[in-house]
Amino acid sequence: MTDMGSQPEVDGFGLVLRAWGADEADVLLRGFTDPEFLRWNTPLGPVTDLAGARTAIANRRAGWLRGELAQYAVTEGGVVVGSVGLSGIDPYMCRASVGYWVLPEARGRGIAGRALELCTRWAFEQAGIHRIELGHAVDHTASCRVAERCGYAYEGTRRDGMHRAQRPGTYRDAHLHARLATDSYPDPYPYPYPNPNPGRPAPGG
């Protein structure tokens, strides 16, 4: 990733990925305080109020400018429905980690998979990333299915690979998945959706 100017918008699969706006702290707060999110994630810096959410958005912008993060708001029809993005970007190894979440009211429509695939293709085709890693708790079967449907191969189990939910200093095993820029794209794409732009090619294909 060499151009750290404005974070680009990425559209495809019925979604648009864009930078988080400074006025969207309330949406980010809902995501970070959702019980399902808290069940599977233990953020380094918990977001529990609007002030914390505003700080998190500012940190995402700063991380982009440093070339360390590429965090996106996932929008559908102009409405924020979740988040997806890269962290731990290593420019020497061209490697990063990916994470995602979807707001409760938007679940069940394949948004996590579509957002993950869109972000993945952008990272490979536009950001110069070669390897993307995806980790999740071993019993998080929904995340495992999303990873596999988007071509993230299971590579093994990391013992005590992540914190237990909201319990830093205690650990649980994690599955490691990864996808390479040289891997084949999922074909056909596993999350069909009503195409709002008939005839428009999907990103990367």
C-alpha positions as CSV (number, residue, x, y, z in Angstrom):
1,M,0.0,0.0,0.0
2,T,1.8,3.1,-1.2
3,D,-0.8,5.8,-1.7
4,M,-2.1,6.9,1.7
5,G,-4.2,9.8,0.6
6,S,-8.0,9.6,0.7
7,Q,-9.3,6.2,1.5
8,P,-11.1,5.0,-1.7
9,E,-14.6,3.7,-1.9
10,V,-15.1,0.2,-3.2
11,D,-18.4,-1.0,-4.6
12,G,-19.7,-4.4,-5.8
13,F,-22.0,-7.2,-4.8
14,G,-24.7,-4.7,-3.9
15,L,-22.5,-3.0,-1.3
16,V,-20.3,0.1,-1.0
17,L,-17.3,0.1,1.3
18,R,-16.2,3.6,2.4
19,A,-14.3,5.3,5.2
20,W,-16.1,5.7,8.5
21,G,-17.5,9.3,8.9
22,A,-16.9,11.4,12.0
23,D,-20.7,11.7,12.5
24,E,-21.2,7.9,12.6
25,A,-20.0,7.2,16.1
26,D,-23.5,6.1,17.1
27,V,-23.5,3.3,14.5
28,L,-20.0,2.2,15.4
29,L,-21.0,2.1,19.1
30,R,-24.0,-0.1,18.3
31,G,-21.7,-2.5,16.5
32,F,-19.1,-2.7,19.2
33,T,-21.7,-3.1,22.0
34,D,-23.8,-5.7,20.2
35,P,-24.0,-8.9,22.4
36,E,-23.1,-11.1,19.4
37,F,-20.0,-9.0,18.6
38,L,-19.0,-9.1,22.3
39,R,-19.5,-12.9,22.4
40,W,-16.7,-13.4,19.8
41,N,-14.4,-10.4,20.1
42,T,-12.3,-8.8,22.7
43,P,-11.1,-5.4,21.3
44,L,-7.7,-4.1,22.4
45,G,-9.5,-0.8,23.2
46,P,-13.2,-1.5,24.2
47,V,-15.7,1.0,22.8
48,T,-18.4,1.6,25.4
49,D,-19.7,5.1,24.8
50,L,-19.9,7.8,22.0
51,A,-16.6,9.4,23.0
52,G,-14.9,6.1,22.6
53,A,-16.5,5.5,19.3
54,R,-15.4,8.9,18.0
55,T,-11.9,8.1,19.1
56,A,-12.1,4.7,17.3
57,I,-13.1,6.5,14.1
58,A,-10.2,9.0,14.4
59,N,-7.8,6.1,15.1
60,R,-9.1,4.3,11.9
61,R,-8.3,7.4,9.8
62,A,-4.8,7.7,11.5
63,G,-4.1,4.1,10.9
64,W,-5.0,4.4,7.2
65,L,-2.6,7.4,6.9
66,R,0.2,5.3,8.6
67,G,-0.5,2.4,6.2
68,E,-1.4,0.1,9.1
69,L,-5.2,-0.2,8.7
70,A,-7.9,-0.2,6.0
71,Q,-11.1,-0.2,8.0
72,Y,-14.4,0.3,6.1
73,A,-18.0,1.0,6.9
74,V,-20.1,-1.5,4.9
75,T,-23.1,0.3,3.3
76,E,-26.1,-1.1,1.5
77,G,-28.4,1.4,-0.2
78,G,-26.6,4.2,1.5
79,V,-27.1,2.8,5.0
80,V,-24.3,1.5,7.2
81,V,-24.9,-2.2,7.9
82,G,-21.6,-3.4,9.3
83,S,-17.8,-3.1,9.1
84,V,-15.0,-4.9,7.3
85,G,-11.3,-4.1,7.1
86,L,-7.6,-5.0,7.2
87,S,-5.4,-4.6,10.2
88,G,-1.8,-5.4,11.0
89,I,-0.7,-4.6,7.5
90,D,2.9,-5.7,6.9
91,P,4.2,-4.0,3.7
92,Y,7.4,-6.1,3.7
93,M,5.5,-9.4,3.6
94,C,2.5,-7.9,1.8
95,R,0.4,-9.5,4.5
96,A,-2.6,-8.4,6.6
97,S,-5.4,-9.7,8.8
98,V,-9.1,-9.2,8.0
99,G,-12.1,-8.8,10.3
100,Y,-15.8,-8.0,9.9
101,W,-19.1,-7.7,11.7
102,V,-22.7,-7.0,10.7
103,L,-25.4,-5.1,12.6
104,P,-28.3,-7.3,14.0
105,E,-31.0,-5.9,11.7
106,A,-28.9,-6.6,8.6
107,R,-28.0,-10.3,9.3
108,G,-29.2,-13.1,7.2
109,R,-28.6,-11.5,3.8
110,G,-25.1,-12.6,3.2
111,I,-23.6,-9.2,3.9
112,A,-20.6,-10.6,5.9
113,G,-19.6,-12.8,3.0
114,R,-20.2,-10.1,0.3
115,A,-18.2,-7.5,2.3
116,L,-15.4,-9.9,3.0
117,E,-15.1,-10.9,-0.7
118,L,-15.3,-7.2,-1.8
119,C,-12.6,-6.2,0.7
120,T,-10.4,-9.1,-0.3
121,R,-10.5,-8.4,-4.0
122,W,-9.7,-4.7,-3.3
123,A,-6.8,-5.7,-1.1
124,F,-5.4,-8.1,-3.8
125,E,-6.1,-6.0,-6.9
126,Q,-5.6,-2.4,-5.6
127,A,-3.6,-2.5,-2.3
128,G,-0.8,-4.9,-3.2
129,I,-1.6,-7.4,-0.5
130,H,-0.5,-11.0,-1.2
131,R,-1.7,-12.9,1.9
132,I,-4.7,-12.2,4.1
133,E,-5.3,-14.1,7.4
134,L,-8.6,-14.6,9.1
135,G,-8.9,-15.9,12.6
136,H,-12.0,-16.8,14.7
137,A,-12.8,-18.8,17.8
138,V,-13.0,-22.5,17.1
139,D,-16.7,-22.7,18.0
140,H,-17.7,-19.6,15.9
141,T,-19.2,-21.8,13.1
142,A,-20.9,-18.9,11.3
143,S,-17.6,-17.1,10.8
144,C,-16.0,-20.4,9.7
145,R,-18.6,-20.8,7.0
146,V,-18.1,-17.3,5.8
147,A,-14.4,-17.8,5.6
148,E,-14.7,-21.1,3.7
149,R,-17.3,-19.8,1.2
150,C,-15.0,-16.8,0.4
151,G,-12.1,-19.1,-0.4
152,Y,-10.2,-18.7,2.9
153,A,-8.5,-22.1,3.4
154,Y,-8.4,-23.6,6.8
155,E,-4.7,-23.8,7.9
156,G,-4.9,-25.1,11.4
157,T,-5.8,-24.4,15.0
158,R,-3.8,-21.9,17.1
159,R,-3.8,-23.0,20.7
160,D,-4.9,-20.2,23.0
161,G,-4.8,-18.0,19.9
162,M,-7.2,-15.4,21.1
163,H,-8.7,-13.9,24.3
164,R,-11.9,-15.3,25.7
165,A,-14.8,-12.9,25.3
166,Q,-14.2,-9.8,27.3
167,R,-11.6,-11.6,29.5
168,P,-8.1,-10.3,28.5
169,G,-5.5,-12.5,30.0
170,T,-7.6,-15.7,29.5
171,Y,-7.5,-17.6,26.2
172,R,-9.3,-19.9,23.8
173,D,-8.3,-21.7,20.7
174,A,-8.7,-20.1,17.3
175,H,-9.0,-21.4,13.7
176,L,-6.6,-19.8,11.2
177,H,-7.8,-19.3,7.6
178,A,-5.9,-17.6,4.9
179,R,-6.2,-16.6,1.2
180,L,-3.5,-15.7,-1.2
181,A,-3.7,-13.3,-4.2
182,T,-2.7,-16.3,-6.4
183,D,-5.7,-18.4,-5.2
184,S,-8.7,-18.8,-7.4
185,Y,-11.7,-16.5,-6.7
186,P,-14.8,-18.3,-5.6
187,D,-16.8,-19.3,-8.7
188,P,-19.6,-19.0,-8.8
189,Y,-19.7,-16.3,-6.1
190,P,-21.4,-18.0,-3.1
191,Y,-23.7,-15.1,-2.0
192,P,-26.2,-14.4,-4.7
193,Y,-28.1,-11.1,-4.3
194,P,-30.5,-8.9,-6.4
195,N,-28.1,-7.1,-8.7
196,P,-28.9,-3.3,-8.7
197,N,-26.6,-2.8,-11.7
198,P,-27.5,-5.4,-14.3
199,G,-24.7,-6.0,-16.8
200,R,-22.0,-4.5,-14.5
201,P,-19.1,-6.9,-13.9
202,A,-18.2,-7.9,-10.4
203,P,-14.9,-6.6,-9.1
204,G,-12.1,-8.7,-10.3
205,G,-14.1,-10.6,-12.8
